[in-house]
Amino acid sequence: EFQYELSMSYSNSHQQVARNERRAYVWTGELAPRTYSHPVFSCKIFVGGVPWDVTEDALLEAFGPYGRCKVEWPGNEARFARPGQNRGTANRGKVTGYVYIIFDHEHSVRQLLDHSSQEFGSAGEWYFRLKAKRNNTIENRQVQIIPWVVSDASYVEDPGNRLDAKKTVFVGALHGMITAHVLFSIMNELYGKVVFVGIDTDKYKYPIGSGRVTFFSHSSYFRAIECAFLEIKTSKFSKRVQIDPFLEESECMICHQALGPYFCRDRGCFRYHCGVCWVRRHPPGSLNATHRYLTRNTPRNNREPVQVVNLGNPATLDQISGARSMFMPLSWMLPLSL
């Protein structure tokens, strides 16, 4: 069983968390060592601390002995390469500091870890000595390897508990070393009883930095979303985690006649609105005018225009794109199921 030393600091007690203020809870501690009897790894691994001018050829040469693999560069300019292919500009290094290596088979990850070192009491990080050619010399660089055990993507303490989407929150900006069990323990300690945690993964079953947490009670659920952010601090990393409601409905909850892409996260509303109903319920100068909304992150050319009242002439409607909204988009709105 995981054991955690929790040192939590609050700006106020749970009962004093203001609805209109976003106070971040802070969890400070150490992640317990992870031990497994028969782990099944994702064939994708994170490699951190690589030289800024490392090439794909050098990476493939270093990791190739453990099995056929390819390189995934982070960001929108991800590129893949296979030994022997014409990679063109892919041979150039990128100033990222980290890459992903994707093997064809899971057993290649096992072999790589057998040739990597691990600190005593490690919570999941490994270290590999990377040999790379630089300036006609061979340079040895110790890089960090973060593998992922497939079973770490979900955790439920009591399978008999019912999963309720209305008590589920989205969590974003998760660190790659945060497993479902780790997140379960942190959220359970800070906000109240948790019944389920799921970490979202890509097609290689590697975490993508987001997940869902289902609480047992509405009080725990609202305590989490009113917090909005959670600071997780360990000796290995510090991470500011985003917390938002997990939503499924899209119909405007006021007029029921239009799609409501704008969700008001304030507990006084806490519902979807179409553009017209949003303005009517949140007119400038009213108490509701300070409410913030979340909106689906749809492609820009598919966004419906938002109707906003012109302050100079309330009878005039200006058409502005949702892409220019001052509010935070719901980039995590994916067709996920509990």
C-alpha positions as CSV (number, residue, x, y, z in Angstrom):
1,E,0.0,0.0,0.0
2,F,1.2,3.5,-0.8
3,Q,2.1,5.6,2.2
4,Y,2.2,9.4,2.0
5,E,3.5,12.1,4.3
6,L,1.0,14.9,3.8
7,S,1.8,18.5,4.7
8,M,-1.1,20.6,3.6
9,S,-1.4,24.4,3.8
10,Y,-4.6,26.2,3.3
11,S,-5.3,29.9,3.0
12,N,-8.5,29.2,4.9
13,S,-10.3,26.2,6.2
14,H,-12.6,24.1,3.9
15,Q,-15.7,26.0,5.2
16,Q,-14.2,29.4,4.4
17,V,-13.3,28.9,0.8
18,A,-15.0,31.8,-1.0
19,R,-17.1,30.9,-4.0
20,N,-15.8,33.8,-6.1
21,E,-12.1,33.4,-5.2
22,R,-9.8,30.7,-6.7
23,R,-7.7,29.6,-3.8
24,A,-5.3,26.8,-4.6
25,Y,-4.8,23.9,-2.2
26,V,-1.2,22.8,-1.7
27,W,-0.1,19.2,-1.2
28,T,3.5,18.8,-0.2
29,G,5.0,15.3,0.2
30,E,6.9,12.5,-1.4
31,L,5.6,9.9,-3.8
32,A,6.0,6.5,-2.4
33,P,8.2,3.9,-4.2
34,R,6.3,2.0,-6.8
35,T,6.6,-1.8,-6.8
36,Y,4.9,-4.3,-9.1
37,S,4.8,-8.0,-9.4
38,H,4.1,-8.4,-13.2
39,P,3.9,-4.9,-14.7
40,V,2.8,-4.3,-18.3
41,F,4.5,-1.2,-19.7
42,S,3.3,1.2,-22.4
43,C,5.6,0.9,-25.4
44,K,6.1,4.7,-25.2
45,I,8.6,6.3,-22.8
46,F,9.5,9.8,-21.8
47,V,13.2,10.7,-22.2
48,G,14.2,13.9,-20.4
49,G,17.5,15.8,-20.2
50,V,18.6,15.1,-23.7
51,P,21.1,17.5,-25.4
52,W,19.5,20.4,-27.2
53,D,21.2,19.5,-30.4
54,V,20.5,15.7,-30.3
55,T,19.5,14.2,-33.6
56,E,17.1,11.4,-34.4
57,D,19.9,9.4,-35.7
58,A,21.7,9.6,-32.4
59,L,18.6,8.7,-30.4
60,L,17.8,5.8,-32.7
61,E,21.3,4.5,-32.4
62,A,21.2,4.7,-28.6
63,F,17.8,3.1,-28.2
64,G,17.7,0.8,-31.2
65,P,19.6,-2.1,-29.6
66,Y,16.6,-2.7,-27.4
67,G,14.1,-3.0,-30.2
68,R,12.7,-1.3,-33.3
69,C,11.6,2.2,-32.3
70,K,10.8,5.7,-33.5
71,V,11.2,9.2,-32.1
72,E,8.3,11.5,-31.3
73,W,9.2,15.1,-30.8
74,P,6.9,17.0,-28.5
75,G,4.6,19.8,-29.7
76,N,2.8,20.4,-32.9
77,E,5.9,19.6,-35.0
78,A,6.1,16.0,-33.9
79,R,8.1,13.9,-36.3
80,F,8.6,10.2,-36.6
81,A,11.5,8.3,-38.1
82,R,12.6,4.8,-38.8
83,P,16.1,3.5,-39.3
84,G,17.0,3.7,-43.0
85,Q,14.3,6.2,-43.9
86,N,15.0,9.5,-45.6
87,R,14.3,11.9,-42.7
88,G,15.4,15.2,-44.3
89,T,15.3,17.9,-41.8
90,A,14.5,15.4,-39.0
91,N,18.2,15.0,-38.4
92,R,18.3,18.4,-36.9
93,G,18.1,18.8,-33.2
94,K,15.2,20.6,-31.5
95,V,15.5,22.8,-28.4
96,T,13.1,20.8,-26.2
97,G,15.1,19.0,-23.6
98,Y,13.0,15.9,-23.9
99,V,11.5,13.5,-26.5
100,Y,9.4,10.4,-26.5
101,I,10.7,7.0,-27.7
102,I,8.1,4.6,-29.1
103,F,9.0,1.0,-29.3
104,D,7.2,-1.6,-31.4
105,H,7.0,-4.0,-28.5
106,E,6.5,-3.7,-24.8
107,H,9.4,-6.1,-24.0
108,S,11.8,-3.5,-25.5
109,V,10.9,-1.2,-22.6
110,R,11.7,-4.0,-20.1
111,Q,15.1,-4.6,-21.7
112,L,15.8,-0.9,-21.6
113,L,15.0,-0.6,-17.9
114,D,17.2,-3.6,-17.2
115,H,20.1,-1.5,-18.6
116,S,19.0,1.6,-16.7
117,S,19.7,2.7,-13.1
118,Q,17.1,3.6,-10.5
119,E,17.6,5.6,-7.4
120,F,16.8,4.0,-4.0
121,G,13.2,4.7,-3.1
122,S,12.4,5.9,-6.6
123,A,8.8,6.8,-7.4
124,G,9.0,5.7,-11.0
125,E,11.9,7.5,-12.7
126,W,14.9,5.7,-14.2
127,Y,18.2,6.9,-15.6
128,F,19.9,5.8,-18.8
129,R,23.4,6.6,-20.1
130,L,22.9,8.0,-23.5
131,K,25.9,7.9,-25.9
132,A,25.6,10.6,-28.5
133,K,28.1,11.8,-31.2
134,R,28.8,15.6,-30.9
135,N,31.6,17.4,-32.6
136,N,33.2,14.1,-33.8
137,T,33.4,12.8,-30.2
138,I,31.2,10.5,-28.2
139,E,29.5,12.1,-25.3
140,N,27.9,10.2,-22.4
141,R,24.8,11.9,-21.0
142,Q,22.6,10.6,-18.3
143,V,19.0,11.1,-19.3
144,Q,15.9,10.5,-17.3
145,I,13.5,7.7,-18.4
146,I,9.9,7.7,-17.3
147,P,8.0,4.6,-18.3
148,W,4.3,4.0,-17.7
149,V,2.7,0.9,-16.3
150,V,-0.7,0.4,-18.0
151,S,-2.5,-0.5,-14.8
152,D,-1.6,2.9,-13.3
153,A,-4.2,4.5,-15.5
154,S,-7.1,3.8,-13.2
155,Y,-7.8,3.2,-9.6
156,V,-11.0,2.4,-7.7
157,E,-11.1,1.5,-4.0
158,D,-14.6,0.1,-3.9
159,P,-15.9,-1.3,-7.2
160,G,-19.4,-1.3,-5.7
161,N,-19.6,2.5,-5.7
162,R,-21.6,4.1,-8.5
163,L,-19.8,6.5,-10.8
164,D,-21.7,9.7,-11.2
165,A,-20.7,12.2,-13.9
166,K,-22.3,15.0,-11.9
167,K,-19.7,14.4,-9.2
168,T,-16.8,14.1,-11.6
169,V,-14.1,16.7,-12.2
170,F,-11.5,17.0,-14.9
171,V,-7.9,17.4,-13.9
172,G,-5.3,18.8,-16.3
173,A,-1.6,19.5,-16.4
174,L,-0.7,16.3,-14.6
175,H,2.9,15.3,-14.2
176,G,3.9,12.0,-15.9
177,M,4.8,10.4,-12.5
178,I,1.4,11.0,-11.1
179,T,-0.5,7.7,-11.2
180,A,-4.2,7.1,-10.6
181,H,-3.4,5.8,-7.2
182,V,-1.3,8.8,-6.3
183,L,-4.0,11.2,-7.5
184,F,-6.6,9.2,-5.6
185,S,-4.7,9.6,-2.4
186,I,-4.1,13.4,-2.8
187,M,-7.6,14.3,-3.8
188,N,-9.1,12.0,-1.2
189,E,-7.1,13.7,1.5
190,L,-7.7,17.3,0.4
191,Y,-11.3,17.3,-0.8
192,G,-13.1,14.3,0.6
193,K,-13.9,10.7,-0.3
194,V,-13.0,9.7,-3.9
195,V,-14.5,6.7,-5.6
196,F,-12.7,6.6,-8.9
197,V,-9.6,8.1,-10.7
198,G,-8.9,7.6,-14.3
199,I,-5.8,8.9,-16.2
200,D,-6.3,9.7,-19.9
201,T,-3.9,8.0,-22.2
202,D,-3.0,8.0,-25.9
203,K,-3.1,5.2,-28.4
204,Y,0.1,3.8,-26.9
205,K,-1.6,3.8,-23.4
206,Y,0.8,6.5,-22.3
207,P,-0.6,9.4,-20.1
208,I,-1.5,12.6,-21.9
209,G,-1.5,14.8,-18.8
210,S,-5.2,14.8,-17.9
211,G,-7.7,12.7,-16.1
212,R,-11.0,12.4,-14.2
213,V,-11.8,12.1,-10.5
214,T,-15.2,11.0,-9.3
215,F,-16.2,12.0,-5.7
216,F,-18.6,10.2,-3.4
217,S,-20.4,13.4,-2.3
218,H,-21.5,16.7,-3.9
219,S,-19.8,18.6,-1.1
220,S,-16.4,17.1,-2.0
221,Y,-17.1,17.7,-5.7
222,F,-17.9,21.4,-5.2
223,R,-15.0,21.9,-2.8
224,A,-12.7,20.7,-5.6
225,I,-14.1,22.8,-8.5
226,E,-14.3,25.9,-6.3
227,C,-10.6,25.5,-5.6
228,A,-9.9,25.4,-9.4
229,F,-6.2,24.7,-9.0
230,L,-4.1,22.3,-6.9
231,E,-0.4,22.7,-6.2
232,I,1.5,19.4,-6.0
233,K,5.0,19.8,-4.6
234,T,7.5,17.0,-4.3
235,S,11.3,16.9,-4.2
236,K,11.1,15.6,-7.9
237,F,8.8,18.2,-9.3
238,S,6.2,20.9,-8.6
239,K,3.1,21.0,-10.6
240,R,0.0,23.3,-10.7
241,V,-2.9,21.1,-11.6
242,Q,-6.1,22.5,-13.1
243,I,-9.5,21.3,-11.8
244,D,-12.7,21.9,-13.7
245,P,-16.2,20.2,-13.8
246,F,-16.5,17.2,-16.2
247,L,-19.5,18.0,-18.4
248,E,-21.6,16.1,-20.7
249,E,-24.7,18.2,-21.6
250,S,-24.5,20.8,-24.3
251,E,-28.1,22.1,-24.5
252,C,-28.8,25.6,-23.2
253,M,-30.3,25.0,-19.8
254,I,-32.3,28.2,-19.9
255,C,-34.0,28.4,-23.3
256,H,-33.6,24.7,-24.2
257,Q,-33.8,25.8,-27.9
258,A,-30.1,26.1,-28.7
259,L,-26.8,24.5,-28.1
260,G,-25.1,26.0,-25.1
261,P,-21.3,25.9,-25.6
262,Y,-20.7,28.3,-22.7
263,F,-20.7,26.7,-19.2
264,C,-20.7,29.0,-16.2
265,R,-18.5,27.5,-13.5
266,D,-19.9,29.7,-10.8
267,R,-21.9,27.6,-8.3
268,G,-24.8,30.1,-8.5
269,C,-25.3,29.2,-12.2
270,F,-23.4,26.0,-13.0
271,R,-25.1,25.4,-16.3
272,Y,-24.7,25.7,-20.0
273,H,-25.8,28.8,-21.9
274,C,-26.2,29.7,-25.5
275,G,-24.6,33.1,-26.5
276,V,-27.9,35.0,-26.0
277,C,-28.8,33.5,-22.7
278,W,-25.3,34.1,-21.4
279,V,-25.6,37.8,-22.0
280,R,-29.1,38.0,-20.5
281,R,-28.0,36.2,-17.4
282,H,-24.7,38.0,-17.0
283,P,-25.3,41.6,-18.1
284,P,-22.5,44.2,-17.5
285,G,-22.6,45.7,-14.1
286,S,-24.6,42.9,-12.5
287,L,-23.4,40.5,-9.8
288,N,-23.2,37.8,-12.4
289,A,-21.0,39.8,-14.6
290,T,-17.9,38.5,-12.8
291,H,-18.7,34.9,-13.6
292,R,-16.4,33.0,-15.9
293,Y,-17.3,30.5,-18.5
294,L,-15.7,27.4,-20.0
295,T,-16.3,26.7,-23.7
296,R,-15.6,23.7,-25.9
297,N,-12.3,23.9,-27.8
298,T,-13.7,23.3,-31.3
299,P,-11.8,24.2,-34.5
300,R,-11.8,27.9,-35.1
301,N,-13.6,27.7,-38.4
302,N,-16.4,25.6,-36.8
303,R,-17.0,28.0,-33.9
304,E,-20.4,29.6,-33.7
305,P,-20.3,33.3,-33.2
306,V,-21.1,34.6,-29.7
307,Q,-23.7,37.3,-29.5
308,V,-22.5,40.0,-27.0
309,V,-24.4,43.2,-26.2
310,N,-22.6,46.4,-27.3
311,L,-22.2,48.5,-24.2
312,G,-22.8,51.7,-26.2
313,N,-26.2,50.5,-27.6
314,P,-27.8,47.5,-25.9
315,A,-30.0,47.0,-28.9
316,T,-27.0,46.3,-31.1
317,L,-25.4,42.9,-31.2
318,D,-21.8,42.5,-32.2
319,Q,-20.6,39.2,-33.6
320,I,-17.3,38.2,-32.1
321,S,-15.5,34.8,-32.4
322,G,-15.3,32.5,-29.4
323,A,-11.7,32.1,-30.2
324,R,-11.1,35.6,-28.9
325,S,-12.8,34.9,-25.6
326,M,-11.0,36.2,-22.5
327,F,-12.0,33.0,-20.7
328,M,-10.3,29.7,-20.4
329,P,-11.3,27.1,-23.1
330,L,-12.2,23.6,-22.3
331,S,-9.6,22.0,-24.4
332,W,-10.2,18.7,-22.5
333,M,-13.7,18.2,-23.8
334,L,-13.3,14.8,-25.3
335,P,-15.8,12.0,-25.8
336,L,-14.7,10.2,-22.6
337,S,-16.8,7.7,-20.8
338,L,-16.8,6.6,-17.2
